[in-house]
C-alpha cells in the first residue's frame, strides 16, 4: 500500500508537458481582410475571387474562406500574400464599387 501511495503522490506532483498548437504554424501565413461591402451592395463571393485572382502574383489557391455578411465581408488570404493583396485592393474596385479594405482585427 505504501508503495502505491508514494507512486500516486509522485505522479500528482508532475506537471504535464504543454504541447505546441498545431494550428499556430498554419495560421502564421494567413491574413484576414475586412471589406466594407456585403450582401446589401449585391457583392457575392465570386466577385471577390474574380477581382483577387486578377492581381499580379495571386492565384485562386491563395484565397481562403470568404465570409459575406449584410454590410461587411471578410476574406482570408493564404500563403503570406496578405500585405500584397491589401496594398493592391486599396485602389481596386469590386463590381464597380471601391470598398474600404483593412486588416481584420480577428
Number of C-alpha atoms within 10 A of each C-alpha: 5 7 8 9 10 11 10 11 11 10 11 10 8 8 7 8 6 6 6 8 8 8 8 9 9 11 12 11 13 17 23 20 21 21 20 16 23 19 14 10 13 11 20 18 16 10 13 18 18 14 14 22 17 11 14 10 11 18 13 12 10 18 20 17 12 18 14 17 15 13 14 17 22 24 22 17 26 20 16 14 16 22 13 14 20 18 12 14 20 13 12 16 13 18 15 7 11 15 19 14 20 16 15 14 8 7
